[in-house]
Amino acid sequence: MLKFFNSQKQSDPQQLIQVKSWVSQAFDLSEDISVMITQLQCTEEGCPPIETVIAIMETPGKPRQYKIHKPLAEVKQTDIVSLTTD
């Protein structure tokens, strides 16, 4: 079972801004493309306790979505860069 919670209240706003910047740089996004970052809490067996989900909103209704199996506060630039090579 997934539980959603507001990542902006749970995480440092500066970290959110930084991660969005890394995503824009790594994927070479133009300024008009939105990036949405959310944390999910999962209580199912084998699921990480908290993961960070990144959605790149290039095509209406069809975002590119990536998951990093750690909380937003622990996401590093190398985690973002590795998404571009997967």
ABEGO torsion letter per residue (X at the ends): XBBBBBAAAABBAAAAAAAAAAAAAAAGBBAABBBBBBBBBBABBGBBABBBBBBBBABBGBBBBBBBBBBAAABBAAAAAAAAAX
